Every structure is written in structure tokens, then in C-alpha cells.
Amino acid sequence: QVQLVESGGGLVQAGGSLRLSCAASGRTFSSYAGGWFRQAPGKEREFVAAINWSGGTTYYANSVKGRFTISRDNAKNTMYLQMNSLKPEDTAVYYCAAIQTTSSRYRANRSEYDFWGQGTQVTVSS
């Protein structure tokens, strides 16, 4: 199985940017599809973005499309989430997730992922 560790969260002003990283260990990350989810206080964990094993296919929630970019570097066993034009409503704990598959189909349901990181806090001030 794979272990995931997020980093890069923090406090940023509205309109600013952050880049989250998700470092994978334990298995070759290139055989896993990945995703980012977030959970705000009192809310359900929601889908943010997903990427297939090669990085050639990506999906985004409508709320972040055009502002966030998911990517990966399989040589470094790392997945990223570049977040630009941040808004206060982006404030949440961000989690990375993975599933061992070479399928490129859309996965936005948390139950479709087998492995999760511990989360990193992102706070956007107005």
C-alpha cells in the first residue's frame, strides 16, 4: 500500500496563492490515480480535483475550475495542487487521496479512494 503526506498549507490573504504537495511512499506512485478533497468546519468532505496515473487526464470541481491546477511528478512520487486566486470559501483542511489503478475515469466520490493523507489546513483571510 501507499502512504501519503500533505504539506504546503497555511494562511494566505484572499487573491493569493498556495501550492500543496502530497508525497507518496511505500509503492510506485505511477500506478495510482490521485485526488484532492477538502473539508470545511461543519461540512462534508468534498471533491476538489483528480488526476490519472500519468497526469494526462485531470478533473476539477466547478468551484475551483480555472483557479486550481492538479499535477504530479511520478519521478518524485509527488502530487501537487496549485491554488491561485484563493477565496475565503476555500478555507478547509485539504486531503490528498489515491487508488491503485491505470483507469482514467472520473472519480469524485471519496469512497472510490483507498488511501488518504492526514490533511493540511488552508486558511484564506478576507
N, C-alpha and C positions, 0 to 999 in steps of 0.2 A: 504494500500500500504506500501511498504518498503522504508526506506531512507538509502542511502549508503554513507559512508565517507571513503575515502582512506587516508592512511598515509604511511610513510616509504621511500618516495622518497628522493633524494639528489644527491650529486656529488660524483662520485667514479672513480677511475682510471681503465683503461682497464685491464681486467682479474680479477677484484674484484667482490664482491657480494653485493646484497641488498635484503631485504625481504619487500615486500609491503603487507599491510593489508587493508582489506575492512570490516569495521564494519557496520553491518546492524541493524536497529531499526525499530520499528513500527509493524512488523509482525514476525511470527515464520519463521526464515530463512531456516529451514529444508524443507520447502515446495517450495523452489526456486532453480532453476538451476542458475549457475553463470558463468560469463566470464570476461576475461581481454582483453582490447583493448588498442592500443596506437596510438598516432598521433604526427608525427614529423612536424616541420615547413614546410609549403608549400605542405604537403602530406595529403592524405586521411587517415581517421581513419581506422586502420587495426586490424584484429583479432590476438590475441596472444595465448590465451588458454581458455578452457571451462571445466566446471565440473558439474556433475549432482547433484541432491538434496542430495544424500547420500555421495558423494565423491568417489563412487566406479567406476565411469567412467570419464575419462579425455581425452581431445583432445588438440593438440598443432599445431601451425603453424610450417611449416618446418624450418623457420628461427630461431626458439628458441628450437626446439626439442633436448633433450639431455642436455640442459643448464638451462632451466626454469622448475619449478615444481609448479603446481597449487594444492592447497589443501584447506580443510575447517574444521572448528571445529564448529559444529552446537550447541554444548552446550554453546559456546561463541558467537554465531551469527556472526562469522567472517570467511572470506575467505582470502587466502594468495596467494602470488606469490613469490616464492623463485627464485631469478635470480643469476646465477653463470656464471663465465667466460664472464663477460659483455664486449661488444664491443662498440666502438663509434657509430656504426649504431643502437644501442639500445636506443640512446638518443631520448626521446619523453616525452610527457605527457601521463601518464598511467591512464586509466579509468577502474573501475570495473562496472559491469552491472549484472542485474538479471531479471529473468522471473519466474512467479509462475507456476511451472509445475513439475510433477514427471516423465516426459518422460526423457529418457537418450539419445535422438538422438543428432546428431552433429549440433551445432548452431554456425556458424562463421560469420553470417551476422548481422550487428549492428541493423537492423530493427527487428530482432527477439527478442530483449530485450526491456523490458518496463521501467526499472528503471536504473538510472545512477548516479554515484558519480560525484564529481566536478573535479576530476583528481589530480594527483600528479606528479611533474616534476622529471624525472630521467635524469641525465646528466653524460655521460661516457667520460672521457678525455683520449686522446691517449698518 
